[in-house]
Amino acid sequence: MISLVTGATGFIGSRLVETLLDRGDQVYALVRNPARLNWLQSASGLTLIRGDLFSLPQLPSDLEVVFHLAGLTKALSKRDYYTVNQEGTASLLKKLEQSGLRPRFVHLSSLAAGSPSIDGKQVSEDEPPSPASPYGHSKFLAEKEVLARKDRMKVIILRAAAIYGPRDQDFLQYFQSIKKGWLPTFSRHLVMSLCYVDDLVRAMIVSATVSVESGRIYNVADPVPRTWEEIGLEAARILKKKVRIIRFPLWTVKMAAGASEVFARISGKPGPLNLSKYRELEKSAWVADVSKIKRELGFETTWPFARAMEITISWYLENGWL
């Protein structure tokens, strides 16, 4: 398989590239700065294409698949989400069309582009989207850009749950608190679908290689959702830490998110907590129905939660992150 990966230097993208190369595939990676490859420094056989979503060079004429992972999950302003996630996706698709290329297009989206669940009820891909945050809305609009081309190229959208695994930084601060003996949680019950990074990577490869109707949207998640406390207690078990559970009312989380945004604008670096993320937390439950991807693609996650968490925490410890 000959593929192009955007967002290749990130947490998920780098793992996808490694897996594709291990399969013996020919892989191109779109990178802004080849001197900053992060996890791909030693990736043998990878071909780099310098550019970004708005400054796209000539693309290889033999591309069979595009894995579009590039996007913003944290931003200094609401506008940035739409610029990168929606307009960047449109720019990439336009370049492919102008180049006369018709590869299969696997678009990595998010459960945030769909709807939060009510009373922990599983949400299917066919339910009307109701994004709760600017991030989620920008990902929903990116999906619309993709679906607008479904009759001109084969497109598949994967709505990923909260992804964890080695190299991830989104859960890092939470695990750092747990190592210190504190398990911060919320006064309101928070439930979410999770997915280990290697399961998501496998879902992307399955989507690129099996027969599937253009324009299909699939949730990718473990079938069993987890509570915020459950994730923390599992991390504490692995770290062999006794923890004290501290519950924060959501209004204090909103205040912290607002303060974090002010600090981010001053420092020029977006933090893991912001008002967009708060709006998703406020909904309390993001639980995915994964029956469609199992039924149509034969895909289901295989990594047990406890084992995947052990590998993740061990990686953090070995690399000095915890």
C-alpha positions, 0 to 999 in steps of 0.5 A: 500500500502506498500512503500519505500520512498527515499529522505523522509526527504526533502521538497517533500519527507516529504510531500509524507510520511505524505500523505501516512501515512494519507492514512493508508499505511505502509511506510518505509523511507531510511534515512542516519541518523535517528537522523536527520529526519527534518520534520518527527520527529513526523511521527507516524507509519513510519519505518526507514531503515538506509542507503543510495543509495550506502549502502543499507541494506536488503529491506523489502520483501513485498514492493509494491512501491518504490518512488525514490525522493533522488537526488541532485539539488545543488552540489559543483561539476558537478561530484556530480550530476552524482554520486548521481542522475545517479549512485545512481539511478542505485545502488538502482535499482540493489539492488532491482533486486539482492533482487528479488524484483519487486515493482512498481518504481515511479521515480521523475525526472525534466523538466530539463531532457527534453528540454527547450521550444522555444518561450514559446511553451509547451514541451511534454514528447515525444520530444527529450531531450536536457538538458541545465545543468549538473543537467538536464543531470544527471537526464536524465541519471537517467531516462535511468537507470530506463527505462533500467529496464522497462521490468523487473519491472513496472517503471514510470517517473514523470518530475516535474515542479518547485515545491513550497510550505511549507518547500521549500527553493528554492524560499525562497531568492526570497520571502525574497527580496520581503518582503524587497521591492525589486523584482529582475528579469531579462532583458529577459522574463523568463517563467516557469511551476510550481506545488504546492507540494500537487499536485505533491504528488497526482500525485506520488500516482496516478502513484503508484496505477492506471493501467499504462504501464511500462516505461511511462514518464509524465510531472507534472505541472499546465497547466498555466505557470507563469513569474518570475515577476508574481510569485514575484508580487503575493508574494508581494500582499500576503505580502502586500508589495509595490515592486520596480522591478529591472532588471538584465542582464543575464551576471550579473546573470552568474557572480553572479552564478560563485561567488556563486560557489566559495563561496560554495567551500570555505564554503562546502555548495552549494548555491541556485544559481550556473552555472548549475542553470544559464544554465537553466535560460539562456534558458528563458522558461521551459513550460510543456505540461501536456495533456498526464498525464491527458489523460492516468492517469486522473490526473490534478492539482487542487490547484489554484495558488493564494491559494497555494501561500497564504498557502506557504507564510503564512507558511514561516511567521508562521515559522519565515522564512520570 
